[in-house]
Amino acid sequence: MTHLISAAELAREIDDVVVLDVRWALTTAHTSAGRDDYAAGHVPGAFFVDLDTELAAPPGAGGRHPLPDPLVVQAVLRRAGITPTSRVVAYDGQESYAAARAWWVLRWLGIPDVRVLDGGYAAWLAAGLPVSAETPADRDGDVEVRPGEVPALDADGAARLAREGLLLDARAPERYAGETEPIDPVAGHIPGAVNSPTTAWLMPDGTFRRDLAQHWAAVQGGRTGEVGVYCGSGVTAAHHLLALAELGVDAALYPGSWSEWIRDPSRPVATGPQSG
């Protein structure tokens, strides 16, 4: 089963799915940019979901984007009219980073049929499909969330996978190496993690690359065992999980990611480029 949907496919199915607009960017976090973009134009009938406040708990000991309060997400989903049998499609601006976070959170909460619009709103526009500036009226969904339906790693679990399996670091190589850290107070990576930049999984137009299996084989490098993924705060790492799900590969997200890892000064930090 594919976890992605094209703009043309979504246009054909638009009346039979619930569409969530999750536009967001790390550089504009905690601002109204995503909501402003939504107000200017969106896929007709789409409901806006705020990643910072509705798909994550407030920053704290669990990192910059901890797991959300399940009841907060449940209220959002009910507002959008989601029921136990609803089919859901999430999209963001283009690269599907935020949409993948929505995809993962909803699956973690037991929503089984969730797909991501490949290429996001940019793909919808490129296909010449209609847009709307109207906010749909709240609906009366009755979905009940069930946290824990897909695995999530804590810091100890991430450390174990770095030793015994394959722990992927989805950040840019310079952040992984500790050469620069524009967001978090400590630079470097979890010892034993393998760098796999999220951008490398994409085509220039923001859609997933067509040779995912070959790219995964190169990233894997012959390593075997359980797979986990982290990034700075658990957003772009979800994009890896979406790509791997397309390949039928089970992987676990470390939601706290680097921003949680470094909150405990006793946890080790590695620097330098990837070797081997």
N, C-alpha and C positions, 0 to 999 in steps of 0.2 A: 504494500500500500504506500502510495506517495504521500508525503507530508507537505508537498508544495502544490500550488495551483497557479496557472497562468492567468493573465489578464483576460484573455478571450474566454477561458473556461469559467472564470468568476462572473463575467458578463452573462453567460448562459445560465448560470445557477443562482444569480443574484436574488431571486425571489424565494429561494429555498434555503438560504444560509443567513446566519447572523454575522455581520461584518464589524470588526473592531479596528479603529484607527489608533495606532500606537506611535504616532510620529514623535520622535525624541532624538536628541543628540547630546553626547557627553559634554560638549562645549557649551551647551545651553541648558544644562540640567538646572532644575529648581527655578526656571523661568516659565513664562507663558508661551514660549516659542511654538511648542507642539500644538497647543490649543489654538494659537493664532493661525497657524497653518491650516488647521482643521476648519476654522471659521471661514477662511478665505476660499476653501474648496475641498471637497472630499468625495470619496466613492458614495454614490447615492444610498441613503439609508444607514450609513456607517455610524457607529457610536464611538465617541472619543474616550480613550482610556489613558489616564496619566501614569506613566511608568513610575515616576518618583514617589507618588503618594498612593497609588492603587495596585501596583505590582511589586511594591517593596515596602518594608517597614522603614521608619525613620533611621538615619545613620546612627551608628552606635557601636557597641561591642561586637556586633555581628558584621561590621563592615559598612561600606557606603550604600549598599543596596541589599540589606538583609531580606530573608524570606518575609513575605507580607503576612499580615493577619488574615487568616482564611476567611473570616467573616466579612472583612472589608472587601475582599475580592468577590465573595458571594453576593454582596449587595450590588456591586458593579454589574455582575453577570445577570442578576435578576432584573436590574434596570434595563438591560439590553434585551430582555425577553428570553434569556436562555433557559431551556428546560433540559431534563435528562436525555432527551433524544435530539437536541439541536445539533446542527452542523455549523461549525464556527470557522471563520476565516479572519486572520489578523494581517495587517500590513503596516509598514512605516514608510519613510520617505523613499528609500531605494535599496539599501544594503541588507535589510531584514534583520539587523542586530536587535532592535527593540521588539520587532514582531516575533523573533525567535524567543526572546524572554517571555513574551505573552504566551506563546505556544508551550513553552516548558512549564510555566506557572500553572496554566490551565490543566495540563496533563498531570502535574504533581497533585492537583486538587481533584483529579478524577474525571475530568471532562475528556472523553475519549476521542471525539471526532473534531480535531483542530488542524487546520492547514494554514500555511503562510503564502501570501501572494508574492511569487517570485519576482524580484525587481521592484516591489513596492509600488507606491503611488506614481513614481516615474514611469513604470511599465504601463500602468493604467492610462496615463496621459499619452504616452508614446503610441498606444493602440488607438488613440482618437476616441476614447469612450467618454460618455457623459459624466459630468461632475455636478455636485450640488453644494450649496452653502446653507441649506436648511438643516437644522438640528432635529432629528426625529424625536417624537414624544416618547417619554419613558414607557416601557412595557412592564408586564407583570409576570416575569419568569419565576419558576419555582425550583430551580436547580439547588441541590444540596451538595456542598463540596465535601471532599474526603481527603484531607492532607496526607501525603506520603505515598501516593499511588505510583510514583516513580522515585528512584533512589536519589538521595542527596548526600554529599560528603560533608563531614566536619573537618576541622584541621587535622585531627589524628588520622582520619581516613585518607585525606589527601597525602599526608606524609607516608602512610603505608603504601599507597599506590605508587608514589615516587620511588619507593624501594623495591616493590615486588611486582608491579604491573607497569602501566604506562600513564603518567600524569602529564597532560598537555598544558602548556602555558600559551594562551591565545593572544598575548599582547605583542606589540611590535618588538623586533629584535633588540633595539637599543634600550627598551625598558627591561626586557628580560635580562640583558647583560648588565644592567645597572649603570649604564652610561648616562642615562637621563631618567628623571622621574618627575613629570610635570604635574602629577595629581596627588600621589601619596607621599608621606614624609620619609619613607625609607625606600631605597632603590635595590633592585636585585630580583631574585626568584627563589622559589622553593627548591632546595637541593634535590637533584635527581630529576627534576621536571624537564621535559623536552619542549623547546620552543616551536610553536605552530601558529604563525600570525593569522588572524582571522581574515585579513585582506587577501591572503593567498588562496582562499577557498572561493573567491568571487571572480566573475568576469568583469570587464570594464564598465558594463552597463548596470552592475549591481546584482545581476542574477547569479545563481550558483554555477560554478564551472561545470562543463559537460563531462569532464573526465574525473569525476569525484573519486572513482575507485582507484585510478592510477595515482592521483594525488595522495589519497589515504595510504596507499602502499608505500609511497616515498616518505611520508611522515612517520609511518609505523616503523620503517627501517628494519623489518624482521623481528621486531620486539613482539612478545606475546603477553597475555595476561589481561586482567581487568583494565578498563580505560576510564580515566577521570579527566575533567577539564576545569581549569580555572582561568580567570583573567584579572582585571583590576577589582571589579566589584560584582561579578556574576551576571553581567549582561551579555557581552560579546561571546563569552564562553558558551552560552546557550546556542549561539549560532553554530558552533562546532557540533553540538549534540544534534541539532537539526540536520546538518549535513551527514553525520554518521547514521542517523536514523534512516535517511534515504538509502543508505547502503546496507541496512539491516544490522548495524553494529550497535550493541548496547553500550552506553557510557553513562557515567554519573557526573552531575554538576557539583562543584564546590561553590555554593552560593556566596559564602563569605569572601572567598578568593583572597587576593593579595592584601586588600584593605583590611581584612580580618586577621590574616596570618601575622602581619607585622604589629598588631596590637599587643601581642605577648612577646616581650623582649627576650624570653628564653627560647623562642623558636629560631632555628638557624636560618641564615640568609646566605645565598650563594650569589656571586657576581661573575662576570666574564661571559664571553660568547659560548654558544653550544659547541661541544666537542663530540666527535664520534658520529 
